[in-house]
Every structure is written in structure tokens, then in C-alpha cells.
Amino acid sequence: MKSIGFIGLGIMGAPMATNLLKKGYSVTIYNRTSSKSADFQRLGADIVTTPADVARSVDVLFTMVGNNQAIEEIFFGDEGIMNGIRPGLVIFDCSTVSPELSIRLHAELSEHYVDFFDAPVTGSKASAIDGSLVFMVGGNQNLLEEHKSILLEMGKSVHSMGASGTGSRTKLALNTIVGINMAGFIEGLSIASKSDIDLEAFVELVQSGGAASKIADMKKDKLLDRDFSPHFPLKHMLKDLQLANVQAASLQLPTPLLQTVENLYRIAASKDLGDLDMSALVHSYEEWMHHQLSRKKPETKDTPPADNRRRSVRVPLDIKLQISIYQWEHEGSFSGQSLEASLYDLSESGLQITCSTPLAKEMFIVIHFPKEAELPPITGKIIRIERKENRFNYGCLISGMAPPTKKRLDVYIQSKIDLLSAE
């Protein structure tokens, strides 16, 4: 039985390495975050401190990391794989990286009589756990046959796609479809939800006809239960779509759907959603339609929703704020000023702010909370103005707020309400 090396214990790599250990292989592990290695040591893995140490001690080496930069570091960094290679070593890179990098690694390693395969996988975290991944492999087909049994300890099928680089090219084409399907499913759900259609009934209908997809089957519960724990992080899908766009450009192939969907994921990543599951793309749609997707829950009289509980208190807030406003003067030039204001109430999609300075409707402002709130500046749009004596009350629509920031804001506001209620 060949000795195995594994580098990269992330969402996919950890269960892949676990399956090899459970199948009785001798596995040597390196991970950039050393704390992740402890559980594998208990399973019988040998833990080493550099990628070079892995390469020196195994027959077959697997790498599974997030992007081109990580692969470059693992292979060519200080004490990287290139410092530990020897003739006869076989390397499978299961990461999704650019085909050009895969071809370069194949060429450089072949000069040292090391065989390299680009072998990305398709499947989610659940597929990695139950060993049902699908491998698409570029490299020497005869040598691949000799090692296929090892790959099948972690997956259900292995597909030889051709020469070096074809595995990576295949994965980018495949994830173009996955990314588009995810966006299409979310867009359809958004239309149904905004139309007040029961989403569970809608999803059942989707799966019964021509709109059915593996993505809808995999992601429906995560979306309806609002579980955005990462099975495939949104930032990784964005990276894959960006690589696919580069590949398409090199082929002089117009890809209007790919470009549109890449922009959708880029917008979501800009909202600090990158570390969440790619289904968190739905947050953008929820912001645009001012409506949240979820299963319909039975109403209970004993436990009203948190927002209603908060409003039922009706404690007048007086949280001191600073707001910044910016005015365009001419091309490339803005003028701005900072004003004192107070937060005095909440709404479903925004904040109620009072200030002594007259501002204009549709104006964008930047809201700065007290330092104790540990909140970043938040952008709001003035959508309502009421004048009361010498002050102005502004209804401010808040959009583009990342879920972690929204949670911190809710906790901070509730703490102020609780404090005032106790007085």
C-alpha cells in the first residue's frame, strides 16, 4: 500500500484526508494552520511542519487548497514541495486553479521526474465526507489508471480529461454552470417569494419539472432554513468564475451569462459574504426586494418576532451619532462635512435619525456609531423627512449591510433598549 501525503485541511481537504486514514493508508499531513492537525494525529496521521517534509516521506501527494497563491506558496515557498521532491513521486493537485498554473507545475516537476496531475473535484462538503466526490484529471492516462484506486477511496468516479491542464479547464467550465444555476435558482425563488408564493410548494414544483437541478436539490434547505454555513464558500465560487472568464477570454469566446453572474458574486463578496456558503448570494436579492426568503413559520402569540418585541417596548432612544455627508462639486472633487445626530427609533429596513441640519431627500449619508458599538461606518439613504420645531427627523434606508454587521447592530441597539427599560 502506497504512503500518502496530504496538504490542505480545509472544508474539502479535511474529510478527504480522513477517508484515506479510515481506509488504512499511512498518511502524512501538513497544514498551514497547525491547530487543525491535532484531530488527524489522533486518527493516526503523521504530522510534519513543512510541505517539503511531506514530499520527502510519501509515494503519492495530494494538495487541496483555495487558490493559485496558496499553491504557489506550497510548491515554491520556503521549505515548499519543490525542496522535498524526488524522482518517482506522484502529485495530485485537487485544488481549483488556473490551467496555466497546472501546466507550469507539470512541466517543472517533469524535469525532476515527478509526475503531476491536475485533479480538481466536483461535489460539496457532504460529498467529501461520504466519499462521493467526482475527480476530473489531466495528465498521463496510463499512470492515472495505476493510482485510480486511491482516488476512489475519496470519490465515486474518476474521469481522465486528457493532457495536463485539461482537468483544471474542465472544472472551470463545470463551475460556470454551477454558478449560473445557483443564481438562477435564487432569482426564481426571489420572484416567487416577493409574489407571496409558499416557497416549499414552489421548490417542490421546481424539482418536478424542467427547472429541476442538482443545485436546487442541494441548496433548497440551506436557503429556506437560512443556513449559510459554508459547504462551498462564496469567495471560492467567485474565484472560479473569475478564472473561467480569463479562460473564455483566451479562447476569444463571448460569455455574457458568465460575466453577469461573476458580477453578482462580486457584489455579494463586497458585502462581506465571501466566507459564507455560495447560497448567501441570496442576501443581495433580499436587499434589492426588501424582503427575506424563509420557510413560513406558524405564528405564536407567546413569542412574537424579535423586531416586534423591540418595537413593543417603545423606549425612546437617544444614541449619539456622527453623520458624514458628501456633495459633488465638479469632476473628481467632493466636499464633505460631519454633523451631530441621534438615533431615536428603528424601522424594518432602516434607522430613524434626528438632526438640527436640513438635508435633502434621496441623499446618501454615512452613519458613525459610538466607539463602544464596534460597528463600521454604515451607509444610509434618506427616504423620509419630518420637521419638528427646530429639528429634522430622517427615515434612513440601510442597504448593503453584511449579516455579521447587521447582527452586531441588532445586539447593540437591543442592549441600549434593555438598559433604558431597566431605568
Secondary structure as GFF3:
##gff-version 3
##sequence-region A 1 423
A	DSSP	beta_strand	4	7	.	.	.	ID=ss1
A	DSSP	alpha_helix	13	22	.	.	.	ID=ss2
A	DSSP	beta_strand	27	30	.	.	.	ID=ss3
A	DSSP	three_ten_helix	34	37	.	.	.	ID=ss4
A	DSSP	alpha_helix	38	42	.	.	.	ID=ss5
A	DSSP	beta_strand	46	47	.	.	.	ID=ss6
A	DSSP	alpha_helix	51	57	.	.	.	ID=ss7
A	DSSP	beta_strand	60	63	.	.	.	ID=ss8
A	DSSP	alpha_helix	68	76	.	.	.	ID=ss9
A	DSSP	three_ten_helix	81	83	.	.	.	ID=ss10
A	DSSP	beta_strand	90	93	.	.	.	ID=ss11
A	DSSP	alpha_helix	99	110	.	.	.	ID=ss12
A	DSSP	beta_strand	115	118	.	.	.	ID=ss13
A	DSSP	beta_strand	121	122	.	.	.	ID=ss14
A	DSSP	alpha_helix	125	130	.	.	.	ID=ss15
A	DSSP	beta_strand	133	138	.	.	.	ID=ss16
A	DSSP	alpha_helix	141	151	.	.	.	ID=ss17
A	DSSP	beta_strand	155	162	.	.	.	ID=ss18
A	DSSP	alpha_helix	166	194	.	.	.	ID=ss19
A	DSSP	alpha_helix	199	207	.	.	.	ID=ss20
A	DSSP	alpha_helix	214	224	.	.	.	ID=ss21
A	DSSP	alpha_helix	234	250	.	.	.	ID=ss22
A	DSSP	alpha_helix	256	270	.	.	.	ID=ss23
A	DSSP	three_ten_helix	278	281	.	.	.	ID=ss24
A	DSSP	alpha_helix	282	289	.	.	.	ID=ss25
A	DSSP	alpha_helix	306	313	.	.	.	ID=ss26
A	DSSP	beta_strand	319	330	.	.	.	ID=ss27
A	DSSP	beta_strand	333	346	.	.	.	ID=ss28
A	DSSP	beta_strand	350	355	.	.	.	ID=ss29
A	DSSP	beta_strand	364	368	.	.	.	ID=ss30
A	DSSP	three_ten_helix	371	373	.	.	.	ID=ss31
A	DSSP	beta_strand	378	388	.	.	.	ID=ss32
A	DSSP	beta_strand	391	398	.	.	.	ID=ss33
A	DSSP	alpha_helix	403	422	.	.	.	ID=ss34
###
